[in-house]
Amino acid sequence: MQNADSFVNWFRDSSPYIHAHRNRTFVIYFGGEAIQDKSLHNLIHDFALLNSLGIRLVLVHGIRPQIDQRLQKQNIQSQFHQQLRITDDIALQCVKESAGLVRVEIESLLSLGVANSPMSGARIRVISGNFVTAQPLGVIDGIDFQYTGKVRRIDSVAIDQQLDLGHVLLISPVGYSPSGELFNLSAEQVATEMAIALQAEKLILMTEQSCQSTETGQLIAQMTIAETRHLCAHETHLATSTKCALQSAIVGCQAGVKRVHILNRKVDGALLIELFSRDGIGTLISSTKFETIRPAVVNDIPGILELITPLIQQGYLIARSIEHLEINIDDYIVIDRDGLIIGCTALHKTEQQNIGLIACLAVHPEYQKAARGNQLLEQLYSKAKQDSINMLFALSTQTMHWFKERNFQDSSFDSLPPALQENYNHLRNAKVLVQHM
């Protein structure tokens, strides 16, 4: 029963994302390593599920290990420069063979319809074609890349027509020139240019490992473009695949892709967890922050009430009506995490202009381990400074020590300004704390 309850709660929580993602275009890149993995069928099942939920899906696969294997069978060492393969005639033949074999294998898996399997009744139509026009990369640092190319143009109109019909687009990392030449392309670049040309809602890059800080070893949950650029410049121990993904994310976001997700494809279900839960499991890169602290607006009131109601019931906070919040909304600051209010506080002025009251400081229980309370307090300090407030009061029944650890001192009822004394709830008997700024 507990597992059933967990499933029901998760499914309900995912419903806003199911609605939000419907009819949106997602471009998903996954490397040739995924094709060789025994868990490939799970990833294919997840792709099928996204398609069934009405997501317009473009899949871009890599073929680097498959090319390497064919060259090794001929005792030929692969040649690279700036992480790009130098594609001669022999390597180009290996590119053709690898692209064809991998494409057919993915198509066959997406075509499964066996009863009692996740693909039962899927009936997915997979479309491939010459949607990518390419041109030679040319000579760089004196090195002729020969048949290695770069994307020149994406036929976005033709792709949109196929997506409108509910088809899944499967794109190989090859492109054709107007003269009929074939070029070997970077799959990451193809995926990025696809996302840009299609004005995709999301570019999802499935890499061989998570994007982690080399200092802490912790997953980097989110970054802006500037933070991503800084990471690429200063983190010297980033894995090659991770750095390529980060660079692709920068290019995509700068060109208008709203969100880029970097996921560890080895984590089973990573795609579903990332797309249908608020916190996800990967690294989100966007032009704006996923979580922001900002002044509250009237539309935030339902979220504020949902946040503080349990704390009111437990005696941490006093009750606040909708009318109170509407009148005093300019006093409030919120933490907005992708549309969910996970923190709030307020700074109420008194009739004595240099005195303020900190009120309604709350952080969602699931988000209390990342110093968000401190962040809210810092925002209040900035707000107090702007309003020329140099004395802050706080009333607390259960969190006195938290305030004392942040330089608040015990005070008394008599020290409160008359307006605060008048509204003081003696039955609640809250402790009075003060900080001189």
One Martini backbone bead per residue (centre of mass of N, CA, C, O) as a GRO file, in nm:
protein
  437
    1MET     BB    1   0.057   0.063  -0.020
    2GLN     BB    2   0.296   0.259  -0.003
    3ASN     BB    3   0.375   0.236  -0.302
    4ALA     BB    4   0.104   0.333  -0.410
    5ASP     BB    5   0.113   0.612  -0.278
    6SER     BB    6   0.373   0.707  -0.413
    7PHE     BB    7   0.270   0.687  -0.700
    8VAL     BB    8   0.031   0.878  -0.677
    9ASN     BB    9   0.191   1.127  -0.587
   10TRP     BB   10   0.382   1.137  -0.828
   11PHE     BB   11   0.166   1.156  -1.050
   12ARG     BB   12   0.041   1.418  -0.951
   13ASP     BB   13   0.307   1.590  -0.955
   14SER     BB   14   0.348   1.542  -1.278
   15SER     BB   15   0.103   1.683  -1.424
   16PRO     BB   16   0.219   1.968  -1.493
   17TYR     BB   17   0.434   1.847  -1.693
   18ILE     BB   18   0.253   1.705  -1.889
   19HIS     BB   19   0.113   1.966  -1.982
   20ALA     BB   20   0.369   2.141  -2.051
   21HIS     BB   21   0.498   1.927  -2.274
   22ARG     BB   22   0.282   1.940  -2.461
   23ASN     BB   23   0.380   2.018  -2.787
   24ARG     BB   24   0.678   2.000  -2.739
   25THR     BB   25   1.021   2.046  -2.823
   26PHE     BB   26   1.260   1.777  -2.817
   27VAL     BB   27   1.613   1.742  -2.796
   28ILE     BB   28   1.801   1.429  -2.814
   29TYR     BB   29   2.111   1.322  -2.691
   30PHE     BB   30   2.308   1.022  -2.778
   31GLY     BB   31   2.552   0.807  -2.764
   32GLY     BB   32   2.711   0.523  -2.882
   33GLU     BB   33   2.728   0.386  -2.601
   34ALA     BB   34   2.421   0.335  -2.565
   35ILE     BB   35   2.397   0.116  -2.792
   36GLN     BB   36   2.593  -0.095  -2.624
   37ASP     BB   37   2.391  -0.107  -2.403
   38LYS     BB   38   2.175  -0.308  -2.220
   39SER     BB   39   1.982  -0.042  -2.143
   40LEU     BB   40   1.855   0.066  -2.410
   41HIS     BB   41   1.555  -0.025  -2.385
   42ASN     BB   42   1.483   0.179  -2.162
   43LEU     BB   43   1.531   0.435  -2.326
   44ILE     BB   44   1.328   0.366  -2.550
   45HIS     BB   45   1.081   0.359  -2.364
   46ASP     BB   46   1.102   0.658  -2.283
   47PHE     BB   47   1.062   0.772  -2.563
   48ALA     BB   48   0.781   0.648  -2.606
   49LEU     BB   49   0.645   0.796  -2.371
   50LEU     BB   50   0.688   1.083  -2.472
   51ASN     BB   51   0.526   1.044  -2.731
   52SER     BB   52   0.252   0.963  -2.585
   53LEU     BB   53   0.253   1.268  -2.439
   54GLY     BB   54   0.305   1.479  -2.693
   55ILE     BB   55   0.601   1.487  -2.769
   56ARG     BB   56   0.834   1.643  -2.968
   57LEU     BB   57   1.070   1.422  -3.124
   58VAL     BB   58   1.435   1.447  -3.129
   59LEU     BB   59   1.685   1.218  -3.234
   60VAL     BB   60   2.041   1.210  -3.150
   61HIS     BB   61   2.304   1.013  -3.259
   62GLY     BB   62   2.589   0.840  -3.202
   63ILE     BB   63   2.927   0.681  -3.350
   64ARG     BB   64   3.217   0.668  -3.239
   65PRO     BB   65   3.270   0.369  -3.138
   66GLN     BB   66   3.193   0.236  -3.409
   67ILE     BB   67   3.421   0.359  -3.573
   68ASP     BB   68   3.660   0.262  -3.405
   69GLN     BB   69   3.611  -0.043  -3.444
   70ARG     BB   70   3.650  -0.047  -3.755
   71LEU     BB   71   3.938   0.064  -3.755
   72GLN     BB   72   4.067  -0.152  -3.570
   73LYS     BB   73   4.019  -0.394  -3.767
   74GLN     BB   74   4.235  -0.227  -3.967
   75ASN     BB   75   4.466  -0.099  -3.800
   76ILE     BB   76   4.347   0.196  -3.733
   77GLN     BB   77   4.416   0.510  -3.620
   78SER     BB   78   4.264   0.752  -3.476
   79GLN     BB   79   4.210   1.097  -3.570
   80PHE     BB   80   4.261   1.398  -3.374
   81HIS     BB   81   4.120   1.743  -3.340
   82GLN     BB   82   3.960   1.910  -3.117
   83GLN     BB   83   3.771   1.644  -3.075
   84LEU     BB   84   3.799   1.575  -3.388
   85ARG     BB   85   3.764   1.394  -3.660
   86ILE     BB   86   3.965   1.269  -3.913
   87THR     BB   87   3.813   1.224  -4.237
   88ASP     BB   88   3.872   0.987  -4.441
   89ASP     BB   89   3.795   0.746  -4.660
   90ILE     BB   90   3.791   0.516  -4.452
   91ALA     BB   91   3.631   0.662  -4.228
   92LEU     BB   92   3.380   0.720  -4.403
   93GLN     BB   93   3.295   0.427  -4.437
   94CYS     BB   94   3.251   0.385  -4.131
   95VAL     BB   95   3.033   0.597  -4.102
   96LYS     BB   96   2.822   0.469  -4.287
   97GLU     BB   97   2.798   0.198  -4.140
   98SER     BB   98   2.729   0.305  -3.856
   99ALA     BB   99   2.481   0.478  -3.920
  100GLY     BB  100   2.308   0.254  -4.042
  101LEU     BB  101   2.310   0.048  -3.808
  102VAL     BB  102   2.207   0.231  -3.578
  103ARG     BB  103   1.946   0.326  -3.704
  104VAL     BB  104   1.816   0.044  -3.738
  105GLU     BB  105   1.825  -0.038  -3.440
  106ILE     BB  106   1.646   0.190  -3.331
  107GLU     BB  107   1.401   0.142  -3.510
  108SER     BB  108   1.342  -0.146  -3.411
  109LEU     BB  109   1.290  -0.066  -3.111
  110LEU     BB  110   1.058   0.148  -3.183
  111SER     BB  111   0.876  -0.098  -3.326
  112LEU     BB  112   0.784  -0.227  -3.091
  113GLY     BB  113   0.470  -0.443  -2.989
  114VAL     BB  114   0.475  -0.614  -2.744
  115ALA     BB  115   0.316  -0.776  -2.532
  116ASN     BB  116   0.381  -0.697  -2.205
  117SER     BB  117   0.513  -0.417  -2.279
  118PRO     BB  118   0.610  -0.085  -2.296
  119MET     BB  119   0.543  -0.104  -2.630
  120SER     BB  120   0.255  -0.154  -2.618
  121GLY     BB  121   0.081   0.021  -2.865
  122ALA     BB  122   0.265   0.252  -2.983
  123ARG     BB  123   0.314   0.312  -3.290
  124ILE     BB  124   0.583   0.421  -3.410
  125ARG     BB  125   0.705   0.682  -3.620
  126VAL     BB  126   1.002   0.675  -3.806
  127ILE     BB  127   1.218   0.949  -3.912
  128SER     BB  128   1.438   0.988  -4.186
  129GLY     BB  129   1.696   1.217  -4.334
  130ASN     BB  130   1.794   1.509  -4.535
  131PHE     BB  131   1.799   1.764  -4.300
  132VAL     BB  132   2.119   1.801  -4.333
  133THR     BB  133   2.333   2.058  -4.409
  134ALA     BB  134   2.671   2.056  -4.525
  135GLN     BB  135   3.018   2.138  -4.451
  136PRO     BB  136   3.333   2.183  -4.451
  137LEU     BB  137   3.570   2.246  -4.210
  138GLY     BB  138   3.863   2.214  -4.312
  139VAL     BB  139   4.136   2.419  -4.213
  140ILE     BB  140   4.307   2.360  -3.895
  141ASP     BB  141   4.610   2.423  -3.794
  142GLY     BB  142   4.697   2.279  -4.078
  143ILE     BB  143   4.443   2.080  -4.076
  144ASP     BB  144   4.282   1.839  -4.265
  145PHE     BB  145   3.946   1.716  -4.227
  146GLN     BB  146   3.795   1.664  -4.488
  147TYR     BB  147   3.501   1.476  -4.403
  148THR     BB  148   3.469   1.689  -4.198
  149GLY     BB  149   3.194   1.868  -4.059
  150LYS     BB  150   2.928   2.115  -4.070
  151VAL     BB  151   2.660   2.290  -4.007
  152ARG     BB  152   2.452   2.482  -4.231
  153ARG     BB  153   2.154   2.338  -4.239
  154ILE     BB  154   1.807   2.323  -4.139
  155ASP     BB  155   1.501   2.154  -4.213
  156SER     BB  156   1.249   2.274  -4.031
  157VAL     BB  157   0.993   2.244  -4.199
  158ALA     BB  158   1.004   1.936  -4.246
  159ILE     BB  159   1.019   1.857  -3.949
  160ASP     BB  160   0.755   1.987  -3.851
  161GLN     BB  161   0.571   1.816  -4.028
  162GLN     BB  162   0.641   1.546  -3.886
  163LEU     BB  163   0.570   1.631  -3.595
  164ASP     BB  164   0.267   1.698  -3.653
  165LEU     BB  165   0.222   1.372  -3.712
  166GLY     BB  166   0.384   1.221  -3.463
  167HIS     BB  167   0.671   1.188  -3.531
  168VAL     BB  168   0.990   1.049  -3.506
  169LEU     BB  169   1.309   1.183  -3.506
  170LEU     BB  170   1.603   1.042  -3.672
  171ILE     BB  171   1.944   1.145  -3.623
  172SER     BB  172   2.235   1.151  -3.788
  173PRO     BB  173   2.595   1.239  -3.795
  174VAL     BB  174   2.509   1.356  -4.092
  175GLY     BB  175   2.585   1.528  -4.409
  176TYR     BB  176   2.483   1.726  -4.695
  177SER     BB  177   2.567   1.850  -4.988
  178PRO     BB  178   2.465   2.001  -5.280
  179SER     BB  179   2.683   1.796  -5.435
  180GLY     BB  180   2.661   1.506  -5.252
  181GLU     BB  181   2.823   1.513  -5.009
  182LEU     BB  182   2.963   1.348  -4.725
  183PHE     BB  183   2.951   1.416  -4.365
  184ASN     BB  184   3.111   1.425  -4.064
  185LEU     BB  185   2.953   1.477  -3.749
  186SER     BB  186   2.866   1.630  -3.467
  187ALA     BB  187   2.619   1.534  -3.261
  188GLU     BB  188   2.608   1.780  -3.072
  189GLN     BB  189   2.579   1.990  -3.299
  190VAL     BB  190   2.325   1.881  -3.427
  191ALA     BB  191   2.144   1.909  -3.177
  192THR     BB  192   2.182   2.212  -3.136
  193GLU     BB  193   2.087   2.306  -3.421
  194MET     BB  194   1.810   2.184  -3.397
  195ALA     BB  195   1.708   2.342  -3.151
  196ILE     BB  196   1.739   2.617  -3.282
  197ALA     BB  197   1.569   2.580  -3.547
  198LEU     BB  198   1.305   2.469  -3.370
  199GLN     BB  199   1.267   2.611  -3.102
  200ALA     BB  200   1.322   2.455  -2.852
  201GLU     BB  201   1.250   2.388  -2.527
  202LYS     BB  202   1.462   2.136  -2.536
  203LEU     BB  203   1.796   2.028  -2.451
  204ILE     BB  204   1.919   1.690  -2.438
  205LEU     BB  205   2.216   1.562  -2.272
  206MET     BB  206   2.352   1.237  -2.287
  207THR     BB  207   2.590   1.125  -2.076
  208GLU     BB  208   2.849   0.940  -1.902
  209GLN     BB  209   2.812   1.173  -1.683
  210SER     BB  210   2.795   1.378  -1.441
  211CYS     BB  211   2.773   1.713  -1.335
  212GLN     BB  212   3.056   1.792  -1.143
  213SER     BB  213   3.225   1.899  -0.881
  214THR     BB  214   3.565   1.881  -0.811
  215GLU     BB  215   3.553   1.982  -0.512
  216THR     BB  216   3.278   1.817  -0.398
  217GLY     BB  217   3.124   1.595  -0.594
  218GLN     BB  218   2.874   1.745  -0.671
  219LEU     BB  219   2.596   1.814  -0.813
  220ILE     BB  220   2.503   2.031  -1.069
  221ALA     BB  221   2.187   2.162  -1.094
  222GLN     BB  222   2.258   2.473  -1.180
  223MET     BB  223   2.290   2.719  -1.459
  224THR     BB  224   2.415   2.969  -1.617
  225ILE     BB  225   2.588   3.085  -1.871
  226ALA     BB  226   2.809   3.222  -1.704
  227GLU     BB  227   2.866   2.976  -1.518
  228THR     BB  228   2.941   2.781  -1.746
  229ARG     BB  229   3.178   2.938  -1.860
  230HIS     BB  230   3.342   2.937  -1.598
  231LEU     BB  231   3.368   2.631  -1.568
  232CYS     BB  232   3.519   2.576  -1.838
  233ALA     BB  233   3.768   2.767  -1.764
  234HIS     BB  234   3.838   2.635  -1.450
  235GLU     BB  235   3.777   2.330  -1.506
  236THR     BB  236   4.032   2.088  -1.563
  237HIS     BB  237   3.861   1.794  -1.484
  238LEU     BB  238   3.677   1.760  -1.708
  239ALA     BB  239   3.508   1.577  -1.897
  240THR     BB  240   3.480   1.568  -2.228
  241SER     BB  241   3.170   1.522  -2.250
  242THR     BB  242   3.095   1.750  -2.053
  243LYS     BB  243   3.227   1.988  -2.201
  244CYS     BB  244   3.070   1.957  -2.464
  245ALA     BB  245   2.792   1.997  -2.335
  246LEU     BB  246   2.842   2.281  -2.219
  247GLN     BB  247   2.906   2.417  -2.491
  248SER     BB  248   2.632   2.351  -2.617
  249ALA     BB  249   2.462   2.502  -2.408
  250ILE     BB  250   2.565   2.783  -2.467
  251VAL     BB  251   2.482   2.797  -2.763
  252GLY     BB  252   2.179   2.738  -2.724
  253CYS     BB  253   2.102   2.967  -2.523
  254GLN     BB  254   2.206   3.207  -2.698
  255ALA     BB  255   1.989   3.106  -2.940
  256GLY     BB  256   1.703   3.033  -2.750
  257VAL     BB  257   1.720   2.803  -2.570
  258LYS     BB  258   1.569   2.761  -2.275
  259ARG     BB  259   1.668   2.450  -2.210
  260VAL     BB  260   1.940   2.262  -2.064
  261HIS     BB  261   2.012   1.912  -2.029
  262ILE     BB  262   2.227   1.716  -1.814
  263LEU     BB  263   2.268   1.360  -1.838
  264ASN     BB  264   2.297   1.047  -1.696
  265ARG     BB  265   2.246   0.763  -1.886
  266LYS     BB  266   2.307   0.541  -1.649
  267VAL     BB  267   2.048   0.638  -1.524
  268ASP     BB  268   1.767   0.502  -1.453
  269GLY     BB  269   1.523   0.732  -1.556
  270ALA     BB  270   1.642   1.022  -1.592
  271LEU     BB  271   1.443   1.149  -1.793
  272LEU     BB  272   1.185   1.132  -1.613
  273ILE     BB  273   1.288   1.274  -1.361
  274GLU     BB  274   1.363   1.545  -1.499
  275LEU     BB  275   1.067   1.604  -1.640
  276PHE     BB  276   0.864   1.495  -1.369
  277SER     BB  277   1.030   1.679  -1.167
  278ARG     BB  278   1.138   1.950  -0.992
  279ASP     BB  279   1.455   1.857  -0.934
  280GLY     BB  280   1.560   1.616  -1.052
  281ILE     BB  281   1.905   1.474  -1.183
  282GLY     BB  282   2.047   1.711  -1.320
  283THR     BB  283   2.159   1.969  -1.541
  284LEU     BB  284   2.064   2.307  -1.553
  285ILE     BB  285   2.051   2.528  -1.841
  286SER     BB  286   2.016   2.890  -1.846
  287SER     BB  287   1.956   3.229  -1.880
  288THR     BB  288   1.795   3.168  -1.624
  289LYS     BB  289   1.696   3.104  -1.321
  290PHE     BB  290   1.531   2.843  -1.156
  291GLU     BB  291   1.610   3.001  -0.886
  292THR     BB  292   1.448   3.272  -0.707
  293ILE     BB  293   1.476   3.592  -0.557
  294ARG     BB  294   1.177   3.789  -0.491
  295PRO     BB  295   0.930   3.984  -0.519
  296ALA     BB  296   0.615   3.985  -0.445
  297VAL     BB  297   0.298   3.884  -0.574
  298VAL     BB  298  -0.030   3.824  -0.594
  299ASN     BB  299   0.010   3.537  -0.738
  300ASP     BB  300   0.164   3.419  -0.468
  301ILE     BB  301  -0.046   3.368  -0.242
  302PRO     BB  302  -0.117   3.065  -0.268
  303GLY     BB  303   0.181   2.974  -0.216
  304ILE     BB  304   0.215   3.100   0.062
  305LEU     BB  305  -0.018   2.953   0.204
  306GLU     BB  306   0.086   2.665   0.151
  307LEU     BB  307   0.351   2.706   0.311
  308ILE     BB  308   0.233   2.827   0.604
  309THR     BB  309   0.004   2.646   0.715
  310PRO     BB  310   0.168   2.424   0.870
  311LEU     BB  311   0.309   2.639   1.059
  312ILE     BB  312   0.052   2.739   1.191
  313GLN     BB  313  -0.043   2.461   1.306
  314GLN     BB  314   0.246   2.441   1.477
  315GLY     BB  315   0.311   2.757   1.587
  316TYR     BB  316   0.526   2.932   1.423
  317LEU     BB  317   0.283   3.092   1.300
  318ILE     BB  318   0.071   3.329   1.208
  319ALA     BB  319  -0.212   3.410   1.082
  320ARG     BB  320  -0.305   3.475   0.731
  321SER     BB  321  -0.476   3.651   0.518
  322ILE     BB  322  -0.554   3.741   0.209
  323GLU     BB  323  -0.592   4.041   0.272
  324HIS     BB  324  -0.321   4.087   0.407
  325LEU     BB  325  -0.147   4.005   0.163
  326GLU     BB  326  -0.257   4.211  -0.039
  327ILE     BB  327  -0.179   4.470   0.125
  328ASN     BB  328   0.141   4.345   0.196
  329ILE     BB  329   0.301   4.235  -0.059
  330ASP     BB  330   0.548   4.445  -0.067
  331ASP     BB  331   0.688   4.303   0.196
  332TYR     BB  332   0.749   4.055   0.022
  333ILE     BB  333   0.946   3.751  -0.009
  334VAL     BB  334   1.055   3.506  -0.254
  335ILE     BB  335   1.098   3.162  -0.344
  336ASP     BB  336   1.142   3.056  -0.682
  337ARG     BB  337   1.076   2.716  -0.803
  338ASP     BB  338   0.946   2.669  -1.087
  339GLY     BB  339   0.662   2.804  -0.947
  340LEU     BB  340   0.750   2.738  -0.655
  341ILE     BB  341   0.694   2.820  -0.325
  342ILE     BB  342   0.976   2.776  -0.082
  343GLY     BB  343   0.982   3.085   0.019
  344CYS     BB  344   0.947   3.336   0.292
  345THR     BB  345   0.907   3.693   0.367
  346ALA     BB  346   0.899   3.992   0.588
  347LEU     BB  347   0.890   4.366   0.591
  348HIS     BB  348   0.773   4.567   0.845
  349LYS     BB  349   0.673   4.871   0.902
  350THR     BB  350   0.671   5.147   1.109
  351GLU     BB  351   0.605   5.455   1.245
  352GLN     BB  352   0.902   5.409   1.284
  353GLN     BB  353   1.113   5.432   1.019
  354ASN     BB  354   1.373   5.272   1.166
  355ILE     BB  355   1.160   5.030   1.205
  356GLY     BB  356   1.140   4.667   1.192
  357LEU     BB  357   0.961   4.358   1.089
  358ILE     BB  358   1.006   4.027   1.104
  359ALA     BB  359   0.818   3.800   0.889
  360CYS     BB  360   0.727   3.501   0.768
  361LEU     BB  361   0.956   3.283   0.803
  362ALA     BB  362   0.990   3.043   0.529
  363VAL     BB  363   1.064   2.689   0.457
  364HIS     BB  364   1.058   2.425   0.291
  365PRO     BB  365   1.132   2.114   0.410
  366GLU     BB  366   1.285   2.015   0.132
  367TYR     BB  367   1.470   2.319   0.151
  368GLN     BB  368   1.659   2.339   0.443
  369LYS     BB  369   1.983   2.260   0.326
  370ALA     BB  370   2.064   2.566   0.162
  371ALA     BB  371   2.046   2.851   0.310
  372ARG     BB  372   1.764   3.004   0.259
  373GLY     BB  373   1.724   3.166   0.514
  374ASN     BB  374   1.974   3.342   0.473
  375GLN     BB  375   1.887   3.462   0.202
  376LEU     BB  376   1.637   3.605   0.308
  377LEU     BB  377   1.782   3.778   0.520
  378GLU     BB  378   1.963   3.931   0.320
  379GLN     BB  379   1.726   4.063   0.171
  380LEU     BB  380   1.622   4.218   0.418
  381TYR     BB  381   1.871   4.389   0.463
  382SER     BB  382   1.856   4.535   0.193
  383LYS     BB  383   1.573   4.651   0.236
  384ALA     BB  384   1.637   4.806   0.497
  385LYS     BB  385   1.853   4.990   0.378
  386GLN     BB  386   1.669   5.126   0.167
  387ASP     BB  387   1.461   5.213   0.421
  388SER     BB  388   1.634   5.311   0.674
  389ILE     BB  389   1.676   5.060   0.857
  390ASN     BB  390   1.829   4.996   1.206
  391MET     BB  391   1.583   4.813   1.332
  392LEU     BB  392   1.521   4.468   1.420
  393PHE     BB  393   1.243   4.265   1.459
  394ALA     BB  394   1.149   3.952   1.633
  395LEU     BB  395   0.901   3.687   1.649
  396SER     BB  396   0.928   3.391   1.869
  397THR     BB  397   0.859   3.041   1.974
  398GLN     BB  398   1.100   2.825   1.817
  399THR     BB  399   1.352   3.021   1.667
  400MET     BB  400   1.559   3.178   1.847
  401HIS     BB  401   1.841   3.052   1.784
  402TRP     BB  402   1.855   3.125   1.491
  403PHE     BB  403   1.867   3.431   1.543
  404LYS     BB  404   2.112   3.435   1.740
  405GLU     BB  405   2.314   3.319   1.521
  406ARG     BB  406   2.231   3.620   1.369
  407ASN     BB  407   2.259   3.865   1.590
  408PHE     BB  408   2.038   3.831   1.785
  409GLN     BB  409   1.857   3.968   2.066
  410ASP     BB  410   1.729   3.991   2.352
  411SER     BB  411   1.411   4.115   2.452
  412SER     BB  412   1.114   4.320   2.493
  413PHE     BB  413   0.801   4.435   2.498
  414ASP     BB  414   0.879   4.737   2.576
  415SER     BB  415   1.065   4.776   2.306
  416LEU     BB  416   0.829   4.802   2.144
  417PRO     BB  417   0.644   4.947   1.943
  418PRO     BB  418   0.323   5.038   1.969
  419ALA     BB  419   0.213   4.876   1.722
  420LEU     BB  420   0.335   4.601   1.817
  421GLN     BB  421   0.198   4.591   2.092
  422GLU     BB  422  -0.097   4.596   1.990
  423ASN     BB  423  -0.044   4.313   1.808
  424TYR     BB  424   0.022   4.145   2.040
  425ASN     BB  425   0.019   3.797   2.139
  426HIS     BB  426  -0.014   3.680   2.460
  427LEU     BB  427  -0.089   3.379   2.412
  428ARG     BB  428   0.171   3.318   2.247
  429ASN     BB  429   0.438   3.439   2.374
  430ALA     BB  430   0.657   3.574   2.219
  431LYS     BB  431   0.970   3.632   2.148
  432VAL     BB  432   1.200   3.901   2.171
  433LEU     BB  433   1.393   4.035   1.899
  434VAL     BB  434   1.711   4.206   1.819
  435GLN     BB  435   1.866   4.428   1.562
  436HIS     BB  436   2.145   4.626   1.505
  437MET     BB  437   2.257   4.794   1.202
   0.00000   0.00000   0.00000
